[in-house]
Amino acid sequence: MRQGRSMVDDGQDSVEAPPDGEVILEAQGLGVNAPWGHVYGPVDLRIRRGGVTVLVGSAGRGRTALLLTLAGRMKPTSGTLTAFGRTGKAQHLFDNAGMAFIDEVDGIRQTIRVRDVATEHLRWNAPWYKLVGLAKEDDLERMCRSTFGPLSLPSLDAYVEELPELTGALLHVAMANLRRPPLLVVGGVDKMKRDVSSQKFLERLIDLGRTQTIVTADVNGAVPRDGITDVLGVGNLTDDEFVRLEREDRVQ
């Protein structure tokens, strides 16, 4: 995993977005405490519509839990979260958000072939009465091209665990983004081992941000440029490995 110096002062709890631009997510005093201890918070931040927002904070269970909360997959235990005009409505946020490339809750098994992954998603999204056969090349093209852009798609016969890191990351994003929700929360760009992979991954997220709002994270921050809406420093994150999600903490 890449390491580097954060672009923000670690002692700073949050860097809020400028006032211009429609805010679709606003957290005030947001936090999560679990039976084993403090996870993150309090956190104040605002996510503006469109483009990519990069959260800058140390990797670990705190940052992961924050991303899950912003995707409507984890219930905060303190503070408020207003999403798409509604406060404290986790199900409404859940319905309008997708989540990808977060290992702790990722739905793609590593020991199966790309064909099996694509077939499963085709069947999940098909009417109950429709028989769906094994995924073919044109299915993979339709499901993945908008995420991969000019990059090569994986082979249908390749095992997910054997894919190059960038290809595997983009496959996770493509499968999570099939319904094109307004908000897509993506695990840390800094999970990549190679800088070039991280940069290409971010470029693909920026392209998706032309029609969606993308939220991701990177301990190294990001250089402001076209397509990067905001780079927000987030403190009060537990810098530790993610242990588990208690059943009661999940949004059903």
N, C-alpha and C positions, 0 to 999 in steps of 0.2 A: 504494500500500500504506500502511495506517495505520502511524503511528509513535507511540511513547509511552514513558513511563518504566516500566521493569519494576517489578513490585510486590515484587521480592526484590533483595537485594544481589548484584550481578554477581560479586562475589568469592566468593560462597558456592557450593560445588560442587553441593550438593543439599539439599533440605529433605525429609526422609523423612516418610512418612505416619504418622499416629498408630497405635498398636499394635492398636486395635480394628478389626474387619472382616477378612474373609478376603482374604489376599494371593494374587492369581493370577499376578502377574509380579514377580520380584525380580531386580534387576541388582546385581552386586557387581564393582566395578572394570571395568565394561564399556567397551570401546573399539574403535575401528576405525582402522587405518592402511592407506592405499592406496599404490600405487607412487609417486604424486605427492606424498605427505606425510600428515601427521596430519589426521584427519577429526573425531573426537571422542573424549572419554574422558580419564581414567577417570570413569565415572558410576556412582553408587549411587542406586537408587531402588526404591520398591515401589508397585505398582499394586493397589489394592483392588477387589474385585468390585463391579460395579454403578455406575450413574451415570456422570458425566463427570469424568475426570482431565485437568486442563490443565497441560501442561508449559510452564514460563516460561523462555524462552531466546531469544537472537538468531536471527533467520531466516538461513538459509544452508545450505550442504551438510552441515554438522555436524548440525544439527537434523533435516534431512531423513533423513540416514543413521540417526540414532537412531530415528526413527519407523519406518523400514524394518526395523530390527533388532527392534523391539518387535512388529512384525507378522510376523516370521519370514521376511522377504524379503531380509535381508542378514545375512551371517555375521560375528559379532564376531571380531576378531583377538586380543582380550585380555579377561580377566575371565570371569564366568559369568553366565548368564541362566537362571533357573528359571521355567518357564511351566507352569501347570496341573499342578504337582507333579513335573515332570520337568526335569532340568538338562541343558543342552547338546543338547537334542533339537529342532533347528530344524524338522524336518518335522512334528513333533507340534504345534508352535506354528503353523506354516504352515496346518495343517489346521483349526485352531480360531480362526483370525483372518482378518479381512477388512481391506482397505486401500482408501482412497478419497481423492480430491481431492489427490493428490500428482502434480504435473505431470510430473516426471521419469520416472515409471513408469506413468502413467495409461493405461488401455487404450482410452479413448474418443477417437476422432479428431474434431477440431474442424470439419472441412469436410464433415460429413455431417448428414443430417436426424435429428431425434429419432426418427422412425419407424424409420430404419435401425438406430439404436442399440438400440431396444427389440426389434426383430426379431432382431438378432444374439444378444442375451441370451436371448431365448425359444428360439432354436435351440440355443444352447450347453447349455441346461438341459433340453432335451427328449430322450427316448430316441432312439437313433440311427435307429430304424426309423420314427419319426413324422415326417410331413411338416408343416412349420410355415410358414404363409403370412405375409404382412406383418402387423405388429402393428396392432391396432385400438385405439379409445379405451378399451374395457373392459380390454384388456391393460395399457395404460399406467396406468390407474387402479389395477389390482391390483398392479402392480409399484412404483408410486411413492407411493401415498396415505399409507402409514405414515410415510414420510420427509417428505413435504410438509405433512402435517397439514391445517390450514385454508387453506394457501396454494394459489394456482392452479397447476395443472400446465402444463407447456409444450405448445404445439401440436405435433402429430405432424409437421407440415410445416415447422416452424421448423428453421433450421440451428443446430447446437450453438454455433458461434462467435458467433452473433448473439443468444443468450439473455442476459437481464439477469444480472448476476454472481451474485446469490443463487439464481436459478432454475437456472443452470448448475451451481453448486456442489452444490445439492441433487440434481440429476439424477445427477451423478457418485456421490454417496453412495448414492442409491437403487439404481443399477445394481450397485454393489459389494456391496450388502447384501441381495441377493435370497435368499441361503440363510440369512440371519440367524445368522452365527457368534457364539459367545459373546463374542468380542473384536472390536471394530471400531476401527481406527486411522485417523484422519482428518487430512489436512493442515491447516496452520495457519489458524485463524480470522482471523488478521491478514493473510491474503492479500486480503481484501476491501478495496476502496477506500473504502467508505462505512461509517461506524460503525453506522448502522442495519442494514445488511446483515449485519455481523458479529454484532450482537446477535440478530437473527432466526435466523441460522445456528446460533448457540450454543443458542438456545431449542429448535430442532428436534433438535439433538444431545442435549439434556437429555431430551427426550421419548423418543428412542430408548434412552437410558440407563435407562429404566424396566425394560427387559427384556434389555439387553445391557450390557457394559462398554465405554465409549467412551473413547478416548485421543485428545486433540488437543493443539494448541500455540498459544500467543499470546504475543508479546513483551511485551504489556501486562498479562498476567496475567488474572485474573478475580475478580470480587467473590464471596466465598463465599455460597452460597444453596442452597436446596433443589434437589437434583439435581446439584450440583457436589460430588463426593466429596472431591477434593483438588486443591490448586493447588501444584505442585511446582517449585521453582526448580532449573534444571539448568545447570551451568557446563561449562567445557571443551569448548565447541562451536566449530568452525571457522566464523567469521563471513565466509562467502564464498559465491559462487554455486556451486551444485552442478555439477560438471563432467561426470561420467559414472559409471556402475557398471561396473567390470571384470567380465568374464564369470565369473571364479572367485569374485567376491564375492557373486554372486547365489545364492539357494537355488533349486535346480531343482525 
